[in-house]
Amino acid sequence: MQNSPSLEKQIHTLIGDDLNHRAGANLKELIKQDKELREHYKKLIELIKVFEIKCDEILRLNQPAQSGQNDDILQQGVAQAPLHRDTAIKDNHENNVVKQTEFLSESHDPQSTPKSGIQPDHVVVESKTDETSSSVPASSNCINFEYTNNSQKASNGPHPEKWERVQLEEYSNLNKGEGAKLSSASLVPGMVPPAQQLSKNQMKHLAAPQAKIEIPNARAREHFSSSVGISLDNGKQAKIIDVLFPRDIGLSYDSEQHLVIGIPTESGDFQIYVQWSCDLDEKYEDKALLIVNPDPRSLWKVLEPPSDAKYRKEHLKSAGLQSKDLRIAASSRRGRSHEHAGSFRDDDFYINFCNQTEWAIMLVADGAGSAVNSREGSRIAVLTAGEYLYEQLNGQKGITLKEHVTAWEIIDKQVVINAMLHHFKQAATLAVNSIQNEAIRAEEPVKSYSTTLLATISLKVGSELFAAAFWLGDGAIAAYSPSGKVRILGNPDSGEYAGQTRFLDQRIIDDASFTGRISVGKWNDVAQLILMTDGVSDPYFETDNGLRSDEKWTRLVNELSPILVDVNIAPEKLGEWLNFFSAGNHDDRTIAVLW
């Protein structure tokens, strides 16, 4: 009988180490590294189970015997014991029923030598009793069994006095899948492993971490910069290595900043691939969904109104004027809501300079969106009122009024205020009458021409600016100072709900509060006089309180100032600026600026 001390030493250490309990883990690792050694141990475990059956039979006899006699008994048992599962169970005693793990059906040749070059030299088996222990040395054709009591030592070398059974069945199930479980029937005497817990631990060790990946939605044609959120089910910290995209959509992963950055060139749902690692583990890759929302601008249609629609109006209107001391630029643009619906622009404006007297006149109007003919109502209102004011101020009345503004004493102020009350009321009355006349001519309801009306009359006197304003409806009129101070020339008519306001009609003129709609002032620090409809005021000021914010007006003026540098192209530039995008604000936009 040839023995290999090296293997005997490994077996003794791996199976019999009662002090540090490293046997299970080390033996498992050793077997996992060598496939042929694993197959050899599966057969060896089968033999050990058969030997334990014989050992229990001898112990029950409770007859002391010499080791040589026991060897003969076991040699005889080995010669007769088949290696297959079914036969082994037949020979088993009812108290030692073993539900063995499935093995390969090929026969075991005791004389065969594993390719790894390692042969089993010595196997130690423990019985259930505390009084006996067994040592089974291996030979080329049989395995000898040696019996001794507590006062007797094994002849093949010293062993610890107490033995702990190694869970050998665990290693016989290595290639049965991660979820393989050991049933209670597969336990032999002395083995009490928590089979379900063992299987769970195996699965936890072998399974890859599950990652939850999150990335915010992007928007097409807008700059995007965001980190990729990742969390693992095992609680460990994951590191993003790279993010791969199905094709070039304008985004990429910056590994230094750990950000997905870029400007998406298209919208849609994109399946991206996120590569990540955890501690020193291998690299993993998971799929994630990136949603790129469409650019809101791309969702708006630009449709033309019906060709047979009456009261046709151009979609964009711009105009500019300049005198010796003042310049005016105005523009009105069809809103996206009207473009999408294929309807006309409802806003309008009027600007003029009185060459003889240097009075400047500006009016803007916003036709009611719910009124089918409001686009004509706004045109009639600004044109009728504007022409009346021009006629009154361009002649002798304008010259006389200019003298009072220049003097600006107490009596002069009263004269100017009374004149402005008269002129604005007359202008509003004429506008109402003109609208009523058109409604009669077209046989349409007067309310279908509903419109707002905002107007200013201004005059430059030396370094000072005089202005009088009439305000009916929503929108805004303001005198802005270079210091950032703003003077609001009136109060907007805001209803209980968003979009509600007052419109020009005879009741407004007859109302005793009509005079409260007129403001008069003269300042030496005003640089710009601005009128606008709610298509501009709503996105910039949002509320009535916001309309009185110096900061908000400063922001607006800072945007307008570069546009007004060249007076010759200022009106066209102003029309382009009116095309700004503001979510939820898509009404017609009209603005007039004097500077």
BASE-687234 format. One line per field, with one value per residue (C-alpha): x, y, z; residue in one letter. Coordinates in pm, whole numbers, m for minus. Example, Ala and Ser with C-alpha at 12.3 -4.5 7.8 and 13.67 -1.06 7.14 Angstrom:
! BASE-687234
east = (1230,1367)
north = (m450,m106)
up = (780,714)
type = (A,S)
//
This chain:
! BASE-687234
east = (0,150,78,128,221,140,m219,m260,m151,m402,m685,m604,m590,m899,m1124,m1002,m918,m1138,m959,m1008,m1288,m1120,m1182,m1510,m1408,m1055,m1163,m1439,m1192,m943,m1208,m1349,m1005,m964,m1253,m1106,m1028,m1389,m1512,m1273,m1405,m1762,m1681,m1478,m1774,m1990,m1740,m1727,m2103,m2089,m1804,m2001,m2288,m2049,m1895,m2233,m2305,m1981,m2044,m2389,m2237,m2044,m1780,m1418,m1212,m861,m800,m695,m1030,m1220,m1006,m1106,m1473,m1451,m1243,m1513,m1776,m1583,m1550,m1926,m2041,m2148,m2109,m2450,m2706,m2994,m2785,m2626,m2964,m3071,m2782,m2833,m2975,m3314,m3146,m2886,m3093,m2896,m3049,m2738,m2662,m2692,m2360,m2245,m2351,m2003,m1837,m1556,m1225,m1034,m707,m753,m536,m672,m496,m413,m170,m329,m446,m639,m402,m600,m963,m1088,m1446,m1623,m1899,m2194,m2063,m1811,m1620,m1495,m1328,m1225,m932,m947,m618,m648,m460,m471,m743,m912,m951,m863,m1065,m903,m1108,m994,m1145,m1061,m755,m623,m460,m488,m191,m154,m70,m198,m533,m724,m929,m1252,m1368,m1620,m1787,m1717,m2017,m1883,m2219,m2178,m1888,m2064,m2330,m2094,m2198,m2567,m2643,m2644,m2984,m2899,m3028,m2934,m3231,m3243,m3235,m2879,m2736,m2533,m2481,m2303,m2394,m2645,m2596,m2864,m2920,m3153,m2923,m2623,m2795,m2896,m2540,m2414,m2660,m2571,m2203,m2243,m2515,m2413,m2530,m2856,m2831,m3102,m3006,m3175,m3113,m3330,m3518,m3348,m3500,m3410,m3202,m3137,m2812,m2815,m2580,m2658,m2500,m2623,m2775,m2698,m2775,m2701,m2915,m2618,m2567,m2221,m2105,m2096,m1880,m1993,m1724,m1893,m2231,m2285,m2552,m2716,m2611,m2489,m2767,m2546,m2477,m2166,m2031,m1753,m1564,m1372,m1680,m1895,m2168,m2372,m2343,m2436,m2729,m2968,m3028,m3348,m3627,m3745,m3685,m3329,m3191,m2846,m2586,m2430,m2099,m2012,m1800,m1824,m1513,m1259,m1521,m1546,m1713,m2090,m2322,m2692,m2951,m3130,m3393,m3311,m3611,m3545,m3855,m3920,m3841,m4173,m4110,m4115,m4465,m4618,m4765,m4755,m5078,m5219,m5570,m5841,m5798,m6154,m6135,m6229,m6029,m5700,m5393,m5023,m4859,m4569,m4582,m4287,m4229,m3987,m3967,m3711,m3704,m3436,m3446,m3653,m3671,m3959,m3955,m4261,m4346,m4642,m4613,m4868,m4849,m4785,m5138,m5267,m5008,m5110,m5479,m5429,m5583,m5480,m5295,m5535,m5285,m5208,m5020,m4994,m4692,m4645,m4443,m4590,m4331,m4446,m4471,m4247,m4518,m4478,m4781,m4783,m5077,m5103,m5418,m5494,m5808,m5997,m5913,m6270,m6406,m6409,m6356,m6124,m5834,m6038,m6144,m5780,m5689,m5981,m5910,m5540,m5590,m5893,m5756,m5407,m5515,m5730,m5444,m5208,m5451,m5496,m5127,m4974,m5142,m5184,m5329,m5010,m4795,m4995,m4986,m4609,m4566,m4752,m4544,m4225,m4330,m4473,m4596,m4899,m5141,m4964,m4990,m5364,m5407,m5207,m5397,m5734,m5620,m5505,m5834,m6022,m5805,m5798,m6172,m6241,m6001,m6167,m6512,m6420,m6270,m6587,m6802,m6588,m6611,m6987,m7016,m6816,m7029,m7342,m7196,m7084,m7399,m7188,m7222,m7027,m6872,m6710,m6477,m6369,m6021,m5799,m5632,m5314,m5186,m4915,m4847,m4490,m4268,m3897,m3828,m3456,m3329,m3677,m3946,m4315,m4565,m4938,m5087,m5428,m5464,m5762,m5721,m5416,m5059,m4822,m4702,m4382,m4122,m3779,m3483,m3116,m3079,m3314,m3614,m3943,m4267,m4581,m4823,m5152,m5307,m5385,m5744,m5709,m6012,m6072,m5928,m5621,m5685,m5976,m5966,m6177,m6243,m6316,m6688,m6931,m6968,m6599,m6630,m6941,m6789,m6695,m6366,m6253,m6027,m5843,m5716,m5505,m5157,m4941,m4577,m4255,m3913,m3548,m3422,m3640,m3453,m3726,m4104,m4243,m4590,m4678,m4969,m5005,m4827,m4506,m4599,m4728,m4407,m4185,m4382,m4639,m4841,m4949,m4693,m4424,m4517,m4387,m4055,m3754,m3547,m3786,m3798,m3421,m3395,m3632,m3452,m3116,m3252,m3397,m3100,m2876,m3170,m3223,m2862,m2918,m3239,m3260,m3295,m3441,m3801,m3707,m3483,m3766,m3994,m3738,m3703,m4079,m4042,m3888,m4020,m4194,m4380,m4749,m4727,m4812,m5037,m4980,m4701,m4682,m4436,m4354,m4044,m3953,m3600)
north = (0,328,642,1005,1212,1537,1440,1277,1601,1796,1558,1567,1947,2003,1738,1716,2069,2126,2438,2701,2540,2624,2279,2348,2663,2549,2209,2366,2608,2328,2113,2404,2470,2120,1967,1614,1631,1732,1425,1206,1340,1282,914,917,1063,780,529,704,680,305,267,456,212,m77,114,160,m211,m300,m50,m195,m535,m377,m646,m541,m657,m629,m381,m653,m832,m510,m444,m780,m705,m370,m505,m760,m482,m272,m557,m613,m247,m95,277,356,547,298,m2,196,287,m80,m177,110,54,216,453,564,631,860,1053,1093,1356,1252,1136,1051,703,593,317,388,225,213,170,472,774,1131,1342,1594,1346,1351,1025,983,854,865,932,977,884,949,737,865,744,934,618,516,677,529,584,462,454,415,176,117,m150,m108,115,m29,49,75,60,182,299,608,446,343,571,525,347,584,895,1129,1302,1548,1384,1555,1545,1762,1624,1819,1888,1682,1674,2044,1970,1688,1942,2203,2161,2109,2483,2771,2680,2320,2232,1964,1778,1646,1290,1345,1399,1113,1064,1358,1607,1881,2151,2420,2313,2596,2863,2706,2718,3079,3176,3001,3189,3521,3455,3352,3598,3932,4250,4391,4756,5022,5296,5635,5928,6241,6320,6542,6784,6803,7105,7207,7167,6858,6780,6514,6239,5880,5750,5388,5182,4813,4560,4455,4808,4850,5162,5135,5339,5435,5346,5447,5514,5392,5524,5333,5607,5965,6176,6460,6315,6154,6048,6255,6011,6292,6488,6172,6343,6277,6602,6747,6884,6610,6640,6436,6329,5979,5688,5556,5237,5317,5080,5171,5002,4998,4823,4756,4755,4532,4314,4265,4515,4490,4635,4714,4869,5191,5409,5769,5980,6286,6503,6694,7064,7238,7467,7171,7077,7404,7414,7726,7737,8005,8141,8053,8241,8369,8502,8869,9133,8997,9116,9060,8821,9054,9430,9657,10030,10294,10674,10931,11303,11544,11420,11099,10760,10509,10141,9917,9565,9325,8951,8671,8437,8065,7987,8176,8014,7670,7743,7911,8242,8606,8828,9010,9272,9604,9932,10291,10529,10883,11203,11551,11728,12080,12035,11728,11539,11159,10930,10554,10315,9937,9721,9355,9212,8968,8612,8500,8768,8655,9004,9140,9177,9443,9599,9647,9795,10039,10142,10231,10391,10603,10715,10767,10979,11195,11259,11339,11594,11760,11785,11867,12210,12513,12312,12113,12424,12577,12257,12233,12580,12475,12158,12363,12610,12340,12567,12480,12644,12492,12146,12181,12299,12005,11752,11885,11875,11516,11408,11569,11430,11072,11064,11200,10949,10659,10778,10801,10453,10309,10482,10356,9999,10026,10160,9869,9620,9778,9771,9405,9308,9159,9191,9483,9250,9049,9351,9371,9510,9672,10009,10160,10500,10758,11115,11230,11531,11588,11920,11977,11692,11608,11382,11456,11172,11122,10773,10613,10250,10024,9649,9435,9487,9751,10112,10221,10498,10346,10528,10436,10398,10099,10283,10225,10425,10234,10472,10317,9993,9684,9562,9207,8987,8719,8454,8449,8617,8824,9199,9503,9602,9929,10011,10292,10188,10252,10603,10682,10540,10806,10622,10696,10978,10729,10558,10863,10937,11248,11307,11489,11347,11423,11065,10867,10700,10483,10485,10137,10009,9642,9402,9108,8880,9046,9149,8806,8607,8882,8999,8720,8908,9262,9267,9152,9441,9678,9500,9714,9399,9250,9573,9598,9248,9343,9669,9489,9258,9544,9780,9594,9572,9949,10048,10090,10283,10186,9812,9833,9764,9445,9329,9396,9174,8892,8934,8896,8535,8434,8112,8107,7795,7864,8211,8191,8491,8768,9007,9379,9635,10001,10171,10539,10641)
up = (0,m116,79,m24,282,104,29,371,528,316,401,773,767,554,710,1065,1166,1472,1589,1318,1111,784,645,469,288,196,75,m131,m291,m363,m529,m730,m882,m1028,m1221,m1226,m855,m799,m986,m785,m454,m557,m591,m270,m78,m208,m72,267,304,240,494,757,714,783,1070,1236,1199,1375,1654,1718,1769,2056,2025,2067,1778,1648,1378,1142,1178,1117,815,676,736,563,278,222,235,m14,m253,m245,m229,m562,m613,m752,m550,m564,m448,m166,m25,m25,199,438,784,867,1122,868,557,328,46,m163,m421,m784,m931,m1276,m1382,m1486,m1275,m1033,m1085,m755,m944,m1168,m1097,m1138,m1400,m1136,m988,m641,m487,m164,103,425,509,864,943,1274,1416,1619,1952,2160,2244,1903,1605,1274,1043,685,496,120,m109,m479,m457,m120,185,526,837,1178,1500,1839,2166,2369,2523,2187,1926,1552,1403,1109,1305,1576,1540,1756,2027,1908,1550,1373,1067,748,522,236,58,m15,m246,m425,m533,m676,m1037,m969,m988,m742,m610,m520,m173,72,205,556,422,288,638,789,1163,1321,1046,1127,860,806,448,348,490,318,m18,37,121,m189,m405,m244,m304,m665,m780,m938,m761,m893,m996,m1007,m1254,m1281,m1516,m1554,m1872,m2126,m2376,m2742,m2849,m2489,m2298,m2076,m1789,m1529,m1326,m1350,m1028,m938,m627,m560,m376,m163,m32,m184,m363,m742,m979,m1329,m1584,m1908,m2068,m2423,m2659,m2945,m3190,m3193,m3040,m2919,m2572,m2424,m2085,m1928,m1706,m1532,m1430,m1404,m1607,m1917,m2111,m2449,m2648,m2765,m3138,m3139,m2910,m2818,m2582,m2599,m2447,m2313,m2167,m1834,m1747,m1379,m1118,m746,m525,m699,m865,m1237,m1467,m1517,m1779,m1741,m1967,m1876,m2039,m2132,m2231,m2445,m2456,m2776,m2805,m2731,m3027,m3261,m3148,m3264,m3612,m3830,m4026,m4251,m4192,m4444,m4768,m4759,m4401,m4362,m4179,m4303,m4114,m4163,m3911,m3832,m3831,m3745,m3768,m3646,m3627,m3512,m3449,m3333,m2973,m2969,m3141,m3151,m3248,m3239,m3346,m3326,m3388,m3424,m3125,m3144,m3032,m3338,m3563,m3440,m3491,m3827,m3718,m3755,m3514,m3279,m3153,m3318,m3260,m3379,m3356,m3486,m3444,m3473,m3688,m3599,m3223,m3156,m2965,m2979,m2987,m2912,m2879,m2845,m2837,m2774,m2933,m2711,m2807,m2752,m2990,m3351,m3496,m3227,m3471,m3651,m3322,m3214,m3553,m3547,m3186,m3230,m3569,m3472,m3137,m3274,m3566,m3342,m3098,m3383,m3526,m3186,m3103,m3440,m3468,m3252,m2965,m2955,m2948,m2664,m2466,m2516,m2362,m2047,m2019,m2052,m1783,m1555,m1279,m1072,m1309,m1605,m1456,m1414,m1771,m1902,m1691,m1805,m2167,m2136,m1976,m2262,m2542,m2411,m2349,m2694,m2850,m2665,m2761,m3128,m3113,m2959,m3216,m3504,m3375,m3337,m3690,m3827,m3632,m3784,m4132,m4101,m3915,m3637,m3258,m3115,m2854,m3131,m3181,m2815,m2754,m2492,m2547,m2400,m2515,m2433,m2538,m2468,m2523,m2471,m2296,m2247,m2029,m1905,m2046,m2011,m2057,m2020,m2033,m2075,m1961,m2035,m2002,m1928,m2051,m1915,m1947,m1771,m1760,m1690,m1537,m1601,m1225,m1240,m1101,m1281,m1275,m1365,m1539,m1436,m1315,m1519,m1535,m1406,m1350,m1092,m1325,m1550,m1885,m1761,m1824,m1930,m2291,m2461,m2476,m2398,m2034,m1973,m2111,m1906,m1587,m1330,m1272,m1628,m1507,m1287,m1602,m1693,m1554,m1608,m1514,m1595,m1500,m1560,m1517,m1760,m2043,m2195,m2222,m2288,m2383,m2425,m2447,m2209,m2457,m2334,m1980,m1871,m1934,m1793,m1488,m1432,m1167,m1084,m804,m1043,m1271,m1005,m963,m1057,m1101,m1358,m1556,m1548,m1690,m1973,m2054,m2057,m2325,m2530,m2514,m2766,m3005,m2999,m3069,m3443,m3491,m3859,m3788,m3438,m3547,m3733,m3449,m3208,m3415,m3399,m3024,m2981,m3096,m2761,m2610,m2273,m2162,m2128,m2286,m2656,m2713,m2966,m2861,m2919,m2782,m2848,m2707,m2702,m2607)
type = (M,Q,N,S,P,S,L,E,K,Q,I,H,T,L,I,G,D,D,L,N,H,R,A,G,A,N,L,K,E,L,I,K,Q,D,K,E,L,R,E,H,Y,K,K,L,I,E,L,I,K,V,F,E,I,K,C,D,E,I,L,R,L,N,Q,P,A,Q,S,G,Q,N,D,D,I,L,Q,Q,G,V,A,Q,A,P,L,H,R,D,T,A,I,K,D,N,H,E,N,N,V,V,K,Q,T,E,F,L,S,E,S,H,D,P,Q,S,T,P,K,S,G,I,Q,P,D,H,V,V,V,E,S,K,T,D,E,T,S,S,S,V,P,A,S,S,N,C,I,N,F,E,Y,T,N,N,S,Q,K,A,S,N,G,P,H,P,E,K,W,E,R,V,Q,L,E,E,Y,S,N,L,N,K,G,E,G,A,K,L,S,S,A,S,L,V,P,G,M,V,P,P,A,Q,Q,L,S,K,N,Q,M,K,H,L,A,A,P,Q,A,K,I,E,I,P,N,A,R,A,R,E,H,F,S,S,S,V,G,I,S,L,D,N,G,K,Q,A,K,I,I,D,V,L,F,P,R,D,I,G,L,S,Y,D,S,E,Q,H,L,V,I,G,I,P,T,E,S,G,D,F,Q,I,Y,V,Q,W,S,C,D,L,D,E,K,Y,E,D,K,A,L,L,I,V,N,P,D,P,R,S,L,W,K,V,L,E,P,P,S,D,A,K,Y,R,K,E,H,L,K,S,A,G,L,Q,S,K,D,L,R,I,A,A,S,S,R,R,G,R,S,H,E,H,A,G,S,F,R,D,D,D,F,Y,I,N,F,C,N,Q,T,E,W,A,I,M,L,V,A,D,G,A,G,S,A,V,N,S,R,E,G,S,R,I,A,V,L,T,A,G,E,Y,L,Y,E,Q,L,N,G,Q,K,G,I,T,L,K,E,H,V,T,A,W,E,I,I,D,K,Q,V,V,I,N,A,M,L,H,H,F,K,Q,A,A,T,L,A,V,N,S,I,Q,N,E,A,I,R,A,E,E,P,V,K,S,Y,S,T,T,L,L,A,T,I,S,L,K,V,G,S,E,L,F,A,A,A,F,W,L,G,D,G,A,I,A,A,Y,S,P,S,G,K,V,R,I,L,G,N,P,D,S,G,E,Y,A,G,Q,T,R,F,L,D,Q,R,I,I,D,D,A,S,F,T,G,R,I,S,V,G,K,W,N,D,V,A,Q,L,I,L,M,T,D,G,V,S,D,P,Y,F,E,T,D,N,G,L,R,S,D,E,K,W,T,R,L,V,N,E,L,S,P,I,L,V,D,V,N,I,A,P,E,K,L,G,E,W,L,N,F,F,S,A,G,N,H,D,D,R,T,I,A,V,L,W)
//
